[in-house]
Amino acid sequence: MSRAQQIEERFKARNPVLSRGEPKVVTPGLPHQNNLQQIGYKLLSMLTFKGRRAEEVARVLVSACLWKDSVEGRSNGYNVSPQTVRNYVEEQGNEVVEKLLESMRRISMEMLKGVKEVDVSIDWTTKTWYGKPVNGLGSSAKGSSWNYATATTKYQGMVLLLAFVPQVNGMTKDEIVKFLVEQIAGMGFKVRLVTLDAGFYTVEVLRFISQFKYVMGVPVGDVKIYEEFDGEYATNSKRRKKEEQVNFRLLVYGKEIVKKKRKTVVYFARATNLNLTKREVLKLYNKVRGPIETSYRNIKAFLPFTSSTKFVFRELIFVLAMVFYSLYTVFKDVMRREEFRLLLILCFLDDLSDLKDFIFTLEKTLNNKIDLFLRR
Protein backbone atom coordinates (compact mmCIF):
# COMPACT_ATOMS: atom_id res chain seq x y z
CA MET A 1 0.00 0.00 0.00
CA SER A 2 1.39 3.41 -1.01
CA ARG A 3 1.74 6.28 1.47
CA ALA A 4 -1.10 8.15 -0.23
CA GLN A 5 -3.37 5.12 0.22
CA GLN A 6 -2.31 4.78 3.87
CA ILE A 7 -3.19 8.41 4.52
CA GLU A 8 -6.55 7.97 2.82
CA GLU A 9 -7.36 4.88 4.88
CA ARG A 10 -6.38 6.60 8.12
CA PHE A 11 -8.52 9.59 7.20
CA LYS A 12 -11.47 7.34 6.43
CA ALA A 13 -11.12 5.66 9.81
CA ARG A 14 -11.14 9.00 11.64
CA ASN A 15 -13.55 10.75 9.25
CA PRO A 16 -16.43 8.47 8.29
CA VAL A 17 -17.86 11.03 5.85
CA LEU A 18 -14.97 10.36 3.48
CA SER A 19 -16.02 6.75 3.02
CA ARG A 20 -19.42 7.95 1.82
CA GLY A 21 -17.82 10.05 -0.89
CA GLU A 22 -18.75 13.35 0.77
CA PRO A 23 -16.33 16.28 0.46
CA LYS A 24 -16.29 17.19 4.16
CA VAL A 25 -13.41 16.17 6.39
CA VAL A 26 -14.08 16.19 10.12
CA THR A 27 -11.28 17.85 12.03
CA PRO A 28 -10.47 15.69 15.08
CA GLY A 29 -10.68 17.46 18.40
CA LEU A 30 -10.95 21.00 16.98
CA PRO A 31 -13.97 22.99 18.24
CA HIS A 32 -16.57 24.56 15.94
CA GLN A 33 -14.88 23.37 12.72
CA ASN A 34 -16.38 20.55 10.69
CA ASN A 35 -14.06 20.15 7.74
CA LEU A 36 -10.77 21.18 6.24
CA GLN A 37 -12.29 23.85 4.05
CA GLN A 38 -13.80 25.52 7.10
CA ILE A 39 -10.31 25.82 8.60
CA GLY A 40 -9.38 28.08 5.70
CA TYR A 41 -12.35 30.33 6.33
CA LYS A 42 -11.72 30.17 10.06
CA LEU A 43 -8.19 31.46 9.45
CA LEU A 44 -9.60 34.40 7.56
CA SER A 45 -12.06 35.15 10.36
CA MET A 46 -9.20 35.12 12.90
CA LEU A 47 -7.68 38.07 11.04
CA THR A 48 -10.18 40.58 12.37
CA PHE A 49 -9.29 43.57 10.23
CA LYS A 50 -11.96 46.20 9.69
CA GLY A 51 -12.43 48.19 6.52
CA ARG A 52 -13.35 47.91 2.85
CA ARG A 53 -10.26 45.87 1.89
CA ALA A 54 -10.11 43.81 5.11
CA GLU A 55 -10.89 40.47 3.45
CA GLU A 56 -8.32 40.97 0.71
CA VAL A 57 -5.66 41.89 3.29
CA ALA A 58 -6.49 38.77 5.29
CA ARG A 59 -6.28 36.59 2.18
CA VAL A 60 -2.90 38.08 1.27
CA LEU A 61 -1.47 37.23 4.70
CA VAL A 62 -2.91 33.69 4.76
CA SER A 63 -1.75 33.06 1.20
CA ALA A 64 1.77 34.31 2.00
CA CYS A 65 1.97 31.84 4.91
CA LEU A 66 0.74 28.92 2.82
CA TRP A 67 3.09 29.62 -0.04
CA LYS A 68 5.94 30.79 2.25
CA ASP A 69 6.15 33.78 -0.05
CA SER A 70 6.54 37.51 0.49
CA VAL A 71 3.49 39.40 1.66
CA GLU A 72 4.23 42.05 -0.96
CA GLY A 73 4.40 39.44 -3.72
CA ARG A 74 1.12 37.77 -2.76
CA SER A 75 -0.75 41.08 -2.63
CA ASN A 76 -0.64 41.36 -6.43
CA GLY A 77 -2.84 38.28 -6.78
CA TYR A 78 -5.61 39.89 -4.72
CA ASN A 79 -5.66 43.30 -6.42
CA VAL A 80 -4.47 45.08 -3.32
CA SER A 81 -1.29 47.12 -3.08
CA PRO A 82 1.49 46.17 -0.65
CA GLN A 83 1.12 49.60 0.95
CA THR A 84 -2.55 48.93 1.66
CA VAL A 85 -1.62 45.69 3.43
CA ARG A 86 1.05 47.51 5.43
CA ASN A 87 -1.41 50.27 6.39
CA TYR A 88 -4.00 47.79 7.66
CA VAL A 89 -1.44 45.85 9.70
CA GLU A 90 0.27 48.92 11.14
CA GLU A 91 -3.04 50.50 12.16
CA GLN A 92 -4.92 47.41 13.41
CA GLY A 93 -2.14 44.85 13.93
CA ASN A 94 -1.98 44.92 17.73
CA GLU A 95 -5.66 44.06 18.09
CA VAL A 96 -5.41 41.32 15.47
CA VAL A 97 -2.34 39.81 17.18
CA GLU A 98 -4.32 39.48 20.43
CA LYS A 99 -7.16 37.71 18.61
CA LEU A 100 -4.72 35.33 16.93
CA LEU A 101 -3.02 34.52 20.24
CA GLU A 102 -6.42 33.88 21.79
CA SER A 103 -7.22 31.43 18.98
CA MET A 104 -3.85 29.70 19.38
CA ARG A 105 -4.40 29.22 23.12
CA ARG A 106 -7.94 27.96 22.53
CA ILE A 107 -6.63 25.23 20.22
CA SER A 108 -4.05 24.11 22.80
CA MET A 109 -6.61 24.21 25.63
CA GLU A 110 -8.98 22.04 23.62
CA MET A 111 -6.25 19.46 23.02
CA LEU A 112 -5.32 19.56 26.73
CA LYS A 113 -8.89 19.27 27.99
CA GLY A 114 -8.83 17.59 31.40
CA VAL A 115 -5.11 18.19 31.95
CA LYS A 116 -4.31 20.12 35.16
CA GLU A 117 -0.48 20.14 35.28
CA VAL A 118 1.99 20.61 32.42
CA ASP A 119 5.72 20.24 31.87
CA VAL A 120 6.85 23.41 30.16
CA SER A 121 9.79 24.26 27.92
CA ILE A 122 10.72 27.92 27.50
CA ASP A 123 13.04 29.24 24.81
CA TRP A 124 13.36 31.98 22.25
CA THR A 125 14.04 32.02 18.55
CA THR A 126 15.67 34.67 16.41
CA LYS A 127 14.66 35.83 12.95
CA THR A 128 17.50 37.82 11.41
CA TRP A 129 16.83 41.03 9.50
CA TYR A 130 19.49 41.96 6.96
CA GLY A 131 18.31 45.47 6.19
CA LYS A 132 18.41 48.74 8.10
CA PRO A 133 18.50 48.21 11.92
CA VAL A 134 15.13 48.67 13.63
CA ASN A 135 14.76 50.47 16.95
CA GLY A 136 13.07 48.72 19.84
CA LEU A 137 14.21 45.17 19.19
CA GLY A 138 15.66 43.20 22.07
CA SER A 139 18.50 41.47 20.34
CA SER A 140 22.26 41.26 20.68
CA ALA A 141 22.50 42.30 17.04
CA LYS A 142 21.32 45.85 17.95
CA GLY A 143 18.15 45.87 15.90
CA SER A 144 19.20 43.43 13.18
CA SER A 145 17.07 40.52 14.41
CA TRP A 146 13.69 39.81 15.93
CA ASN A 147 13.46 37.66 19.07
CA TYR A 148 10.34 35.75 20.11
CA ALA A 149 9.98 33.63 23.23
CA THR A 150 7.45 30.82 23.61
CA ALA A 151 6.41 28.23 26.15
CA THR A 152 5.38 24.78 24.90
CA THR A 153 4.29 21.47 26.35
CA LYS A 154 4.28 18.02 24.79
CA TYR A 155 1.08 15.98 25.04
CA GLN A 156 0.25 12.73 23.25
CA GLY A 157 2.98 13.33 20.68
CA MET A 158 1.89 16.93 19.99
CA VAL A 159 4.01 19.96 20.86
CA LEU A 160 1.44 22.56 21.87
CA LEU A 161 2.04 26.30 22.11
CA LEU A 162 0.89 27.80 25.41
CA ALA A 163 2.41 31.28 25.67
CA PHE A 164 4.22 33.87 23.58
CA VAL A 165 6.05 37.15 24.02
CA PRO A 166 8.17 39.26 21.63
CA GLN A 167 11.40 40.54 23.16
CA VAL A 168 11.87 44.30 23.06
CA ASN A 169 14.65 46.51 24.35
CA GLY A 170 14.75 46.72 28.13
CA MET A 171 12.98 43.40 28.71
CA THR A 172 15.02 41.21 31.07
CA LYS A 173 15.24 37.43 30.96
CA ASP A 174 13.32 36.96 34.20
CA GLU A 175 10.56 39.26 32.90
CA ILE A 176 10.24 37.05 29.82
CA VAL A 177 10.00 33.88 31.91
CA LYS A 178 7.52 35.42 34.37
CA PHE A 179 5.33 36.74 31.55
CA LEU A 180 5.17 33.32 29.88
CA VAL A 181 4.42 31.49 33.14
CA GLU A 182 1.68 34.01 33.97
CA GLN A 183 0.04 33.31 30.62
CA ILE A 184 0.08 29.58 31.34
CA ALA A 185 -1.44 30.14 34.79
CA GLY A 186 -4.09 32.31 33.15
CA MET A 187 -5.06 29.34 30.98
CA GLY A 188 -5.77 27.35 34.14
CA PHE A 189 -2.69 25.10 34.12
CA LYS A 190 -0.26 24.44 36.92
CA VAL A 191 3.41 24.26 35.94
CA ARG A 192 4.88 20.98 37.18
CA LEU A 193 8.32 21.20 35.58
CA VAL A 194 10.05 23.96 33.62
CA THR A 195 13.11 23.60 31.39
CA LEU A 196 15.21 26.43 29.97
CA ASP A 197 18.43 26.59 28.02
CA ALA A 198 21.63 28.35 29.08
CA GLY A 199 20.58 31.64 27.48
CA PHE A 200 18.24 32.25 30.43
CA TYR A 201 20.87 31.63 33.11
CA THR A 202 20.67 34.54 35.56
CA VAL A 203 20.26 34.83 39.33
CA GLU A 204 16.83 36.42 38.84
CA VAL A 205 15.55 33.60 36.61
CA LEU A 206 16.91 30.93 38.97
CA ARG A 207 15.24 32.58 41.94
CA PHE A 208 11.90 32.70 40.12
CA ILE A 209 11.87 29.13 38.76
CA SER A 210 12.96 27.67 42.12
CA GLN A 211 9.27 27.59 43.07
CA PHE A 212 8.82 24.85 40.43
CA LYS A 213 10.66 21.67 39.64
CA TYR A 214 13.18 22.77 37.05
CA VAL A 215 16.16 21.84 34.89
CA MET A 216 18.12 24.69 33.36
CA GLY A 217 21.11 24.89 31.08
CA VAL A 218 24.19 26.58 32.54
CA PRO A 219 27.13 28.07 30.59
CA VAL A 220 30.16 25.99 31.57
CA GLY A 221 32.29 29.10 31.32
CA ASP A 222 30.30 30.64 34.17
CA VAL A 223 30.73 27.74 36.60
CA LYS A 224 34.25 26.91 35.36
CA ILE A 225 33.99 23.20 36.18
CA TYR A 226 35.45 21.08 33.39
CA GLU A 227 34.96 17.59 34.77
CA GLU A 228 32.15 15.21 35.69
CA PHE A 229 30.36 16.82 38.64
CA ASP A 230 27.18 16.37 40.69
CA GLY A 231 26.94 18.56 43.78
CA GLU A 232 25.85 21.81 45.40
CA TYR A 233 26.78 25.10 43.78
CA ALA A 234 26.11 28.79 44.46
CA THR A 235 25.91 31.58 41.91
CA ASN A 236 28.65 34.20 42.06
CA SER A 237 27.10 37.19 40.33
CA LYS A 238 29.22 40.29 40.90
CA ARG A 239 26.07 42.42 40.90
CA ARG A 240 24.59 40.51 43.85
CA LYS A 241 25.44 40.36 47.54
CA LYS A 242 26.29 37.01 49.07
CA GLU A 243 22.84 36.63 50.66
CA GLU A 244 21.21 37.35 47.29
CA GLN A 245 22.95 34.48 45.46
CA VAL A 246 21.08 31.26 44.62
CA ASN A 247 22.13 27.74 45.63
CA PHE A 248 21.30 24.81 43.38
CA ARG A 249 22.36 21.33 42.42
CA LEU A 250 24.85 21.48 39.54
CA LEU A 251 25.37 18.64 37.08
CA VAL A 252 28.34 18.73 34.70
CA TYR A 253 28.89 16.06 32.08
CA GLY A 254 31.25 15.59 29.15
CA LYS A 255 30.49 14.58 25.60
CA GLU A 256 33.15 13.39 23.18
CA ILE A 257 33.12 15.06 19.78
CA VAL A 258 35.40 14.96 16.75
CA LYS A 259 36.87 18.34 15.82
CA LYS A 260 39.43 18.74 13.06
CA LYS A 261 39.84 14.95 12.97
CA ARG A 262 40.73 14.92 16.67
CA LYS A 263 38.58 13.63 19.51
CA THR A 264 37.93 16.12 22.26
CA VAL A 265 35.61 16.26 25.28
CA VAL A 266 33.14 19.15 25.53
CA TYR A 267 31.47 19.80 28.88
CA PHE A 268 27.86 20.83 29.50
CA ALA A 269 26.18 21.91 32.72
CA ARG A 270 22.65 21.82 34.10
CA ALA A 271 21.09 23.39 37.19
CA THR A 272 18.21 21.60 38.91
CA ASN A 273 16.33 21.06 42.16
CA LEU A 274 15.21 17.54 41.24
CA ASN A 275 16.12 14.67 43.52
CA LEU A 276 16.75 12.23 40.69
CA THR A 277 19.86 10.51 39.39
CA LYS A 278 22.07 12.53 37.08
CA ARG A 279 21.14 10.34 34.14
CA GLU A 280 17.40 10.73 34.84
CA VAL A 281 17.68 14.53 35.10
CA LEU A 282 19.52 14.84 31.79
CA LYS A 283 17.07 12.49 30.09
CA LEU A 284 14.11 14.48 31.42
CA TYR A 285 15.65 17.76 30.26
CA ASN A 286 16.10 16.46 26.72
CA LYS A 287 12.60 14.96 26.68
CA VAL A 288 10.84 18.17 27.76
CA ARG A 289 13.04 20.76 26.07
CA GLY A 290 13.92 19.00 22.81
CA PRO A 291 10.49 19.38 21.13
CA ILE A 292 10.52 23.18 21.36
CA GLU A 293 13.28 23.29 18.72
CA THR A 294 11.07 21.22 16.41
CA SER A 295 8.17 23.59 17.02
CA TYR A 296 10.29 26.57 15.92
CA ARG A 297 11.29 24.80 12.71
CA ASN A 298 7.64 24.09 11.92
CA ILE A 299 6.53 27.62 12.78
CA LYS A 300 9.17 29.09 10.46
CA ALA A 301 7.95 26.74 7.72
CA PHE A 302 4.77 28.87 7.65
CA LEU A 303 6.51 32.20 8.20
CA PRO A 304 6.22 34.53 5.17
CA PHE A 305 8.66 37.22 4.14
CA THR A 306 8.11 40.97 4.20
CA SER A 307 10.09 44.09 3.45
CA SER A 308 8.30 45.93 6.27
CA THR A 309 10.52 46.84 9.21
CA LYS A 310 7.60 47.73 11.48
CA PHE A 311 7.60 45.80 14.74
CA VAL A 312 3.85 45.13 14.65
CA PHE A 313 4.06 43.74 11.09
CA ARG A 314 6.85 41.31 12.00
CA GLU A 315 5.05 40.26 15.17
CA LEU A 316 1.78 39.64 13.37
CA ILE A 317 3.21 37.36 10.70
CA PHE A 318 5.09 35.33 13.32
CA VAL A 319 1.94 34.91 15.43
CA LEU A 320 -0.02 33.96 12.30
CA ALA A 321 2.62 31.33 11.53
CA MET A 322 2.18 30.00 15.09
CA VAL A 323 -1.57 29.66 14.48
CA PHE A 324 -0.87 27.66 11.31
CA TYR A 325 1.48 25.45 13.30
CA SER A 326 -1.15 24.97 16.04
CA LEU A 327 -3.70 23.85 13.46
CA TYR A 328 -1.14 21.53 11.88
CA THR A 329 -0.53 19.76 15.21
CA VAL A 330 -4.13 18.54 15.11
CA PHE A 331 -3.43 16.66 11.86
CA LYS A 332 0.16 15.73 12.61
CA ASP A 333 -0.57 12.02 13.18
CA VAL A 334 -2.31 11.58 9.82
CA MET A 335 -0.36 13.78 7.42
CA ARG A 336 2.92 15.55 6.93
CA ARG A 337 3.30 19.30 7.18
CA GLU A 338 3.58 19.84 3.44
CA GLU A 339 0.51 17.69 2.80
CA PHE A 340 -1.40 19.84 5.29
CA ARG A 341 -0.16 22.98 3.55
CA LEU A 342 -1.23 21.80 0.08
CA LEU A 343 -4.66 20.72 1.31
CA LEU A 344 -5.20 24.19 2.77
CA ILE A 345 -4.02 25.80 -0.47
CA LEU A 346 -6.77 23.87 -2.24
CA CYS A 347 -9.29 25.53 0.09
CA PHE A 348 -8.52 28.91 -1.47
CA LEU A 349 -9.83 28.80 -5.01
CA ASP A 350 -7.92 31.97 -5.83
CA ASP A 351 -4.74 29.97 -5.47
CA LEU A 352 -5.61 27.15 -7.90
CA SER A 353 -3.84 28.82 -10.82
CA ASP A 354 -0.86 29.37 -8.53
CA LEU A 355 -0.92 25.69 -7.62
CA LYS A 356 -0.36 24.84 -11.28
CA ASP A 357 2.62 27.21 -11.34
CA PHE A 358 3.87 25.73 -8.08
CA ILE A 359 3.74 22.17 -9.43
CA PHE A 360 5.48 23.30 -12.63
CA THR A 361 8.21 25.03 -10.60
CA LEU A 362 8.57 21.98 -8.38
CA GLU A 363 8.95 19.73 -11.40
CA LYS A 364 11.51 22.09 -12.93
CA THR A 365 13.52 22.19 -9.69
CA LEU A 366 13.44 18.41 -9.44
CA ASN A 367 14.64 18.02 -13.03
CA ASN A 368 17.49 20.47 -12.41
CA LYS A 369 18.60 18.55 -9.34
CA ILE A 370 18.48 15.26 -11.22
CA ASP A 371 20.53 16.83 -14.00
CA LEU A 372 23.13 18.09 -11.52
CA PHE A 373 23.28 14.67 -9.88
CA LEU A 374 23.84 12.93 -13.22
CA ARG A 375 26.73 15.28 -14.04
CA ARG A 376 28.73 14.15 -10.98
Order of alpha helices (4+ residues) and beta strands (2+ residues): alpha-alpha-alpha-alpha-alpha-alpha-beta-beta-beta-alpha-beta-alpha-beta-alpha-beta-beta-beta-alpha-alpha-alpha-alpha
